[in-house]
Amino acid sequence: MEHLSKLVDNWVPESILHYAAYLHATPGQILVALAFVLVGVLVNWLMRRPLLRWLKGYFYRHRKEILYRLLFKRLDKLLRPLRLLLTLFFFKKAVEIFLVTEWLDTLFFALYWLFFFWWIYEITKFLLYMILSVKIAKQRAARAELFSLFLNITRVFIAFLFVVLLLSHLGVDLTALITSLGIGGAILGLSAKDTLTNFFDSIRLVSEDAFRQGDWIQTGEVEGFVTEMGLTSTKIRTFDNALVTVPNTLLANSYVRNWSRRMVGRRIKFHLRLKHSTDTEEIDRVVYEIYEMLHRHPDIVNKNKLRYLKHMHRTYENGLFNLEDKYGVRRTLLVYLDEIGEYSMNILIYAFSISINWEEWLRVKQDVLQKILKIVEESRLELAVPRQEIVLEHPTEDESRGG
């Protein structure tokens, strides 16, 4: 840079050199600094507009491939820290022509590493999204919360590494600092005990695969869909559209009812209450017709359906438990006269819909109820309705005279 500045000064008239002396810089230094600034601005503009537009057009034309499709969506985020890093390089060169101080060097050092680590983080995020997209495209099980946890850990690690580099650049003896912070670190560890506990419990939840993002879970008084699993807490969107943040320690140390972990079968269970009758043949006929109706129903599971789940007949891990329990498959179908109550005979209806979707389950349940009512209507039996009788006793002739 000095050689270039002197070369420019040789071409500048002495009169201009005289006036430039008031700026404490030669015309060559000023022109070189302006050149660096202009190059920095030009690089920033080229990467933000023409280059970005051209690359997006190229990736869009090849969007059928997962890699290009994901690059098209995240290209701006990938180029932004790199663009700022290159722009900062040229601005630093321009500033160093006029001023070189320790605090300015520290500032540029911090900005350099900040943009560099930002770029590394965006690349890591892109690679994780790439793996996740490939798994989804191949219809494989993809755990989004595992990727979120890894991203959070990466973010914390990068922040820690940045602080260590900055302190090292400032001349801080990290070994002495860690030694001197022994007691303070112990106090800080005790004060952050809950945070650390939540962090390790989040790892435990992910490793145990208790639930995933998007699952419908219920724990304590909270019920809803898991929207995000963080390092210390889990966010649940309740059915009344409220967002509840639950510490991971509470989830790891209490029961979690996961309604989404079922492949086939959502239960339909109720009692059909009929008036008392001694017509056992008619009762048997109604029970049989209800069972046959459920057995033939296209949306009700029975033992003869779901033949594509042939592996369910095998046991898992040498018979420790059944695969139907592991993956959530229920095919039980029961219709029996269950009990005789005070005012009714109760027939137990116990079945499972094929779909686990709530709205579809309601539709199937409604259809089943309508068909059962039709069967009862065509029989000699009647539905039982609880009723109360009030008996009014008339006073006797002696009581009337005594009154």
Secondary structure in CASP SS format (residue, H / E / C, confidence):
PFRMAT SS
TARGET T0000
AUTHOR 0000-0000-0000
METHOD secondary structure of the structure
MODEL  1
M C 1.00
E H 1.00
H H 1.00
L H 1.00
S H 1.00
K H 1.00
L H 1.00
V H 1.00
D H 1.00
N H 1.00
W H 1.00
V C 1.00
P C 1.00
E H 1.00
S H 1.00
I H 1.00
L H 1.00
H H 1.00
Y H 1.00
A H 1.00
A H 1.00
Y H 1.00
L H 1.00
H C 1.00
A C 1.00
T C 1.00
P H 1.00
G H 1.00
Q H 1.00
I H 1.00
L H 1.00
V H 1.00
A H 1.00
L H 1.00
A H 1.00
F H 1.00
V H 1.00
L H 1.00
V H 1.00
G H 1.00
V H 1.00
L H 1.00
V H 1.00
N H 1.00
W H 1.00
L H 1.00
M H 1.00
R H 1.00
R C 1.00
P H 1.00
L H 1.00
L H 1.00
R H 1.00
W H 1.00
L H 1.00
K H 1.00
G H 1.00
Y H 1.00
F H 1.00
Y H 1.00
R H 1.00
H C 1.00
R C 1.00
K C 1.00
E C 1.00
I H 1.00
L H 1.00
Y H 1.00
R H 1.00
L H 1.00
L H 1.00
F H 1.00
K H 1.00
R H 1.00
L H 1.00
D H 1.00
K H 1.00
L H 1.00
L H 1.00
R H 1.00
P H 1.00
L H 1.00
R H 1.00
L H 1.00
L H 1.00
L H 1.00
T H 1.00
L H 1.00
F H 1.00
F H 1.00
F H 1.00
K H 1.00
K H 1.00
A H 1.00
V H 1.00
E H 1.00
I H 1.00
F H 1.00
L C 1.00
V C 1.00
T C 1.00
E H 1.00
W H 1.00
L H 1.00
D H 1.00
T H 1.00
L H 1.00
F H 1.00
F H 1.00
A H 1.00
L H 1.00
Y H 1.00
W H 1.00
L H 1.00
F H 1.00
F H 1.00
F H 1.00
W H 1.00
W H 1.00
I H 1.00
Y H 1.00
E H 1.00
I H 1.00
T H 1.00
K H 1.00
F H 1.00
L H 1.00
L H 1.00
Y H 1.00
M H 1.00
I H 1.00
L H 1.00
S H 1.00
V H 1.00
K H 1.00
I H 1.00
A H 1.00
K C 1.00
Q C 1.00
R C 1.00
A C 1.00
A C 1.00
R C 1.00
A H 1.00
E H 1.00
L H 1.00
F H 1.00
S H 1.00
L H 1.00
F H 1.00
L H 1.00
N H 1.00
I H 1.00
T H 1.00
R H 1.00
V H 1.00
F H 1.00
I H 1.00
A H 1.00
F H 1.00
L H 1.00
F H 1.00
V H 1.00
V H 1.00
L H 1.00
L H 1.00
L H 1.00
S H 1.00
H H 1.00
L C 1.00
G C 1.00
V C 1.00
D C 1.00
L H 1.00
T H 1.00
A H 1.00
L H 1.00
I H 1.00
T H 1.00
S H 1.00
L C 1.00
G H 1.00
I H 1.00
G H 1.00
G H 1.00
A H 1.00
I H 1.00
L H 1.00
G H 1.00
L H 1.00
S H 1.00
A C 1.00
K H 1.00
D H 1.00
T H 1.00
L H 1.00
T H 1.00
N H 1.00
F H 1.00
F H 1.00
D H 1.00
S H 1.00
I H 1.00
R H 1.00
L H 1.00
V H 1.00
S H 1.00
E H 1.00
D C 1.00
A C 1.00
F C 1.00
R C 1.00
Q C 1.00
G C 1.00
D C 1.00
W E 1.00
I E 1.00
Q E 1.00
T E 1.00
G C 1.00
E C 1.00
V E 1.00
E E 1.00
G E 1.00
F E 1.00
V E 1.00
T E 1.00
E E 1.00
M E 1.00
G C 1.00
L C 1.00
T C 1.00
S E 1.00
T E 1.00
K E 1.00
I E 1.00
R E 1.00
T E 1.00
F C 1.00
D C 1.00
N C 1.00
A C 1.00
L E 1.00
V E 1.00
T E 1.00
V E 1.00
P E 1.00
N H 1.00
T H 1.00
L H 1.00
L H 1.00
A H 1.00
N C 1.00
S C 1.00
Y C 1.00
V C 1.00
R E 1.00
N E 1.00
W C 1.00
S C 1.00
R C 1.00
R C 1.00
M C 1.00
V E 1.00
G C 1.00
R E 1.00
R E 1.00
I E 1.00
K E 1.00
F E 1.00
H E 1.00
L E 1.00
R E 1.00
L E 1.00
K C 1.00
H C 1.00
S C 1.00
T C 1.00
D C 1.00
T H 1.00
E H 1.00
E H 1.00
I H 1.00
D H 1.00
R H 1.00
V H 1.00
V H 1.00
Y H 1.00
E H 1.00
I H 1.00
Y H 1.00
E H 1.00
M H 1.00
L H 1.00
H H 1.00
R H 1.00
H C 1.00
P C 1.00
D C 1.00
I E 1.00
V C 1.00
N C 1.00
K C 1.00
N C 1.00
K C 1.00
L C 1.00
R C 1.00
Y C 1.00
L C 1.00
K H 1.00
H H 1.00
M H 1.00
H H 1.00
R C 1.00
T E 1.00
Y E 1.00
E C 1.00
N C 1.00
G C 1.00
L C 1.00
F E 1.00
N E 1.00
L H 1.00
E H 1.00
D H 1.00
K H 1.00
Y H 1.00
G C 1.00
V E 1.00
R C 1.00
R C 1.00
T C 1.00
L C 1.00
L E 1.00
V E 1.00
Y E 1.00
L E 1.00
D E 1.00
E E 1.00
I E 1.00
G C 1.00
E C 1.00
Y C 1.00
S C 1.00
M E 1.00
N E 1.00
I E 1.00
L E 1.00
I E 1.00
Y E 1.00
A E 1.00
F E 1.00
S E 1.00
I C 1.00
S C 1.00
I C 1.00
N C 1.00
W H 1.00
E H 1.00
E H 1.00
W H 1.00
L H 1.00
R H 1.00
V H 1.00
K H 1.00
Q H 1.00
D H 1.00
V H 1.00
L H 1.00
Q H 1.00
K H 1.00
I H 1.00
L H 1.00
K H 1.00
I H 1.00
V H 1.00
E H 1.00
E C 1.00
S C 1.00
R C 1.00
L C 1.00
E C 1.00
L E 1.00
A C 1.00
V C 1.00
P C 1.00
R C 1.00
Q C 1.00
E C 1.00
I C 1.00
V C 1.00
L C 1.00
E C 1.00
H C 1.00
P C 1.00
T C 1.00
E H 1.00
D H 1.00
E H 1.00
S H 1.00
R H 1.00
G H 1.00
G C 1.00
END
